């Protein structure tokens, strides 16, 4: 760990953090906030799973269960999974990865954090007002007539969307305009491509969600009936608008996770990626095709067979781009000098849940199968395998991989490996029984169920307890490591990615002097003075 001044000690005091314009400090604040909401959303999940141990309501009433169900979804999707890796780790590493001193709009970056906090407080305020019971999808016409606090919750999500757009605009502009000399589009670390593709989705899709939820709020407050068939409205229109955003939002969650995994595989295999351009362009491919697949959520809404076939085929194209990444990761591992450290263990956990969940996604994109599984626990299992499993394992891998860069200390590798195994066991134990429940006809969102499903619910709940314990182990271990861990040397992984050219932890302005990169991605660097000297020599 560098003993010189760094971003953490250059300015001291709470005020210096709250008013900072340093992308690294803003990234750390996002990481702390999203971690807190992971714990809160996870606690709601544990409460629901404990309730489902018994076929009849015991801990919660039906109304309370619906409220906790909705809050769990809202918190995990909009307060944790969407901002955690892009706004947290992305803020910290993106400028470092392109040799920049900061993001293009530092003030906008700080504003995006406070807008995120304002949206989060609005969502939490809805709890004090009685909560909301519509489910995280806010399906109409019930959401426009529910007596619960729909309007403040929708307003909170609307505000969170503004923060997401701010981050996306900042990252896109930074990538275009702030790259160091020598960093072309094909010299950037692949994490930057993943963040760029994510930013495109954030900027283009999030306004649709914001306007849709604004319509729901106005309809709820004024009774306009835009989505109420009894007043001439169309509830299916809401589904089209909601899923036009929400399916691309799946890739806002998973694309940054894919970028993290690529960095981990390349670094800890001690190899360049098997095909740089294939991984880079597949990120853009996933972002593009994600805008064309929303209809597979609506196979039972009355669409024509032609429309269903087109949406099904387009949905399966996502699997093609995902397979490109998987095959490249495996090829990168081949004949590499693999270092079996904690981030690599989380990669193996990610690889299994991503492939397993992705294969179930191909099945759900098939109309004849989806009609049977629609609104059952099969869809819940598929979503959680990909979103929770994929995001959580990549999020944990990112924490352990960039922890020395952020805090200048090394986490304990044995505890990290143990936590990776427990996370994998918890994910599989919690969500695999739900595939069986769904295939057996168990509908989602029900607090009571026939006794024939109890055994699988008990297994799923036991898996959730294991996953919760593993999450607490990770957090406790990292908190300890931040204070008591061994000092980290600069570039402890011997990575060839550009962010590791900085000290651990980085200086206030990242690089002194500024850098000029050469010889392609994951390669070497020169200072500006060295580059000018070479030019004069030639």
ABEGO torsion letter per residue (X at the ends): XBABBBAAAABBEAAAAAABABAAAAAAAAAAAAAAAAAAAAAAAAAAAAAAABABBAABBAAAAAAAAAAAAAAAAAAAAAAAAAABAAAAAAAAAAGBABBABAAAAAAAAAAAAAAAAAAAAAAAAGEBAAEAAGBOAAAAABABBAAAAAAAAAAAAAAAAAAAAAAAAAAAAABBBGBBAAABBAAAAAAAAAAAAAAAAAAAAAAAAAAAAAAAAAGAGAABAAAGBBAAAAAAAAAAAAAAAAAAAAAAAAAAAAAAAAAAAGBBBABAAAAAAAAAAAAAAAAAAAAAAAAAAGBBAAAAAAAAAAAAAAAAAAAAAAAAAAAAABGBBBBBBAAAAAAAAAAAAAAAAAAAAAAAABAAAAAAABGBAAAAAAAAAAAAAAAAAAAAAAAAAAAAAAAGBBBBAAAAAAAAAAAAAAAAAAAAAAAAAAAAGBBBGBABBBAAAAAAAAAAAAAAAAAAAAAAAAAAAAAAAAAABBBBBBGAAGBABAAAABBOBBBAAGBOBBBBBBGEBGBBBBBAAAAAAAAAAX
